[in-house]
Amino acid sequence: MFKINRLRQITDQELDRIMEIWIEGNVSAHDFISPVYWQNNKELVRKMIAVSTIYVITKNDDHIVGFAGIQKNYLAGIFIKKDFQNQGLGKELLNCIKLDYNELFLSVYNKNQSAKAFYLKNQFTRSTSQLDKATGEIETTMHWRKE
């Protein structure tokens, strides 16, 4: 049984679990970027997560298997633990988030075809593309608005 919660305050244990999923997800989804890049940014992201709105999806009410982070209406990412991917959990998480927002923006690397396809399938549209100077990769900004 899976459950989605919006966290009010994140415990250290929850943050540790979220960071494990974040690093695993980024290394797996972005094989075109050195894993060192993600390791080098881990502490910065940890601080950002602490001040973001975090939605988690848990199994049996306590085991975090995925999460999404939002800053204002910018969706920083959806991350599902590898063992739980392709079960519709990312879509469930996104649909839950859409209930709380009228509009969302996000950036996705052009080489991350599966993420682009996921967001397009879930009513996001492409707006602009730009170079991510930190990675040297092109990323596309995508937008969703409640109808």
C-alpha positions in Angstrom: 0.0 0.0 0.0 1.4 3.4 -1.0 0.6 6.8 0.5 1.5 10.3 -0.6 2.2 13.0 2.0 3.2 16.6 1.9 5.8 17.0 4.6 5.6 19.9 7.0 8.9 19.3 8.7 11.6 16.8 7.6 13.3 14.7 10.1 17.0 13.9 9.7 16.1 10.3 8.9 13.7 11.3 6.2 16.2 13.7 4.7 18.8 11.0 4.6 16.4 8.7 2.8 15.4 11.4 0.4 19.1 12.2 -0.4 19.8 8.5 -1.1 16.9 8.4 -3.6 18.1 11.8 -5.1 21.6 10.6 -5.7 20.6 7.2 -7.0 18.0 8.8 -9.3 20.3 11.4 -10.8 23.2 9.1 -11.4 20.8 6.6 -13.1 18.8 9.0 -15.2 21.8 11.2 -16.2 24.4 8.8 -17.4 25.6 11.7 -19.7 26.8 13.6 -16.6 29.6 12.5 -14.3 28.4 11.0 -11.0 31.0 13.3 -9.4 28.8 16.3 -10.4 25.9 14.9 -8.3 28.2 14.0 -5.3 29.6 17.5 -5.4 26.2 19.1 -5.2 24.7 16.8 -2.5 25.2 19.2 0.4 23.7 22.2 -1.5 20.7 20.1 -2.5 20.3 18.8 1.1 20.0 22.5 2.2 17.6 23.3 -0.6 15.4 20.3 0.3 15.2 21.5 3.9 13.5 24.8 2.7 11.4 23.3 -0.1 7.9 21.8 -0.2 8.5 18.1 -0.2 6.0 15.4 -1.2 6.9 11.8 -0.4 5.4 8.6 -1.4 5.7 5.9 1.2 5.1 2.1 1.3 3.4 0.9 4.4 3.3 4.4 5.8 6.9 4.6 6.8 9.3 3.6 4.0 10.0 6.5 1.6 10.2 5.1 -2.0 10.0 8.5 -3.8 9.6 12.2 -3.5 9.2 15.5 -5.3 10.6 18.9 -4.3 9.0 22.2 -5.1 10.2 25.8 -4.7 7.3 28.2 -5.1 5.8 26.7 -8.3 9.1 25.2 -9.7 9.1 21.4 -9.7 12.7 20.6 -8.9 12.2 17.0 -9.7 10.4 13.7 -9.1 12.5 10.8 -7.9 11.3 7.3 -7.5 13.5 4.5 -6.1 14.6 2.2 -8.9 12.8 -0.9 -7.5 9.5 1.1 -7.6 9.7 2.7 -11.0 7.3 2.0 -13.8 4.5 1.3 -11.4 2.7 4.6 -11.9 4.0 6.2 -8.7 5.6 9.2 -10.4 2.2 9.9 -12.1 0.4 9.6 -8.7 2.9 11.9 -7.1 2.6 14.5 -9.9 -1.3 14.3 -9.8 -1.2 14.9 -6.1 1.0 18.0 -6.5 -1.2 19.3 -9.3 -4.1 19.4 -6.8 -2.2 22.0 -4.8 -0.9 24.2 -7.6 -2.4 26.1 -10.5 0.8 26.2 -12.5 4.2 24.4 -12.4 7.5 24.9 -14.2 10.5 22.5 -14.4 13.7 22.0 -16.3 14.7 18.7 -17.9 17.9 17.8 -19.7 17.3 17.2 -23.4 19.2 13.9 -23.2 16.8 12.6 -20.5 14.3 11.4 -23.1 12.3 9.3 -20.6 11.7 12.3 -18.3 10.8 14.6 -21.2 8.3 11.9 -22.4 6.8 11.6 -18.9 6.2 15.3 -18.5 4.8 15.7 -22.0 2.4 12.7 -21.4 1.3 14.5 -18.2 0.2 17.7 -19.9 3.4 19.7 -19.7 4.5 21.8 -22.7 7.9 22.8 -23.8 8.7 26.5 -23.6 12.4 27.4 -23.9 15.8 25.6 -24.1 19.0 26.8 -22.6 22.5 25.7 -21.7 23.1 24.6 -18.2 26.5 26.1 -17.7 27.3 23.8 -14.7 27.0 20.6 -16.8 27.4 21.9 -20.4 24.1 20.2 -21.2 21.0 21.7 -23.0 17.9 21.7 -20.8 14.3 22.5 -21.7 11.9 24.4 -19.5 8.5 22.9 -19.4 5.2 24.3 -18.1 1.9 23.0 -16.9 -1.2 25.1 -16.1 -4.4 23.9 -14.5 -7.3 24.0 -16.9 
